[in-house]
Amino acid sequence: MDAKIIKTEPITPDGRISFLIDFGGGMQLWFDAHKDEDGEITGDWNKYIFRTDNEQDMLEKAFQDACNDEVGAYNYMTALETIEEYENNKK
């Protein structure tokens, strides 16, 4: 998967940042990230309310369900790796 950062927005003064990531195929999702006590990037999907009558919402929910299946875990790791690469390249 060739994901890329489209936009960033600071969330808090302590370094939490929200990243808009384009995963391709029309899938663009926000991911909130920060560095943990070991300096590793961690975070979670920004969207957590989904309308069951909205097809795009259901596609986004399925995409980011990292705790439920292997594909979701892959998508989650792709988000973290994309953010890490972005942060390393901006230095």
N, C-alpha and C positions, 0 to 999 in steps of 0.2 A: 504494500500500500504506500503510495506516494503522498503523504500528508504535508501540509505547509501552513505556517502561521500567516493569517491575513491581517489580524489586528490585535493589539494588546491594550488593556486598560488596568491601571492600578486599582486595587481594591482597598488596601489598608496601608498605612505608613510603614508597617513592619515588613513590607516586601511581598505581600500576597498580590498576585497578578492574575487577571482573567485573560485567557488567550482564546481568540476565535480561530479555530483550526478547520481548514478545508481538507476533507478526507477524500475528495473526488466523488464523482457520481451525484453531485448536488447535495452531498451531506456536509454541512457546516455546523459545527457545534462549539459552544463555549466550554472551556475547562479552566477551573480555578486552581492555581498552583502556588506552592511556596517551598522553601527549603526546610527540611526537618533538622533536628538537633545534630545529625551527622553530616549535614550539608547536601543531602540527597534531595532531588526534586520529587515532591509528592503532591497529591491533590485529588480532585474529584470533579465529575461533570457538574456544570453549573445548573443545568436544567433538571428539575425534579418534580415538576407538576406537568402532567400530560393529560390532554383531553382524549378520551376514548373514542369520541366521534370525529377525530381529526386524523386522517391517514398519515400526514407528515409527522405529527406528534408520535404516533405509534411506531413509525419507522425509526425515529430518533430514540425512542425508549428501547426498542429492540437492539439498536446499535450500541447503546451505552450500558446495557445490562451486564456489566463485568463480573458480578458475583454469581451469575446464574449459568454461564456456559463458557466454553473455550473460545468461541469467536468474540464474545464480549470482553474477555480478558485480553485477547489480542488487540482489540480496539483501544482498550485502556492503556496498554503498554505502548502502543503506537502514539497515543497522545503524549504520554510522558517522554518518550524518546524524541518526538518532534519538538517539544518544548526545550528539552535539554540541548539538542542540536542548535536551536535558535539562540538560546542563551550563550552557548559556547562560541558561536560565530559572531555575535555582536560585540565581543570583547576586542 
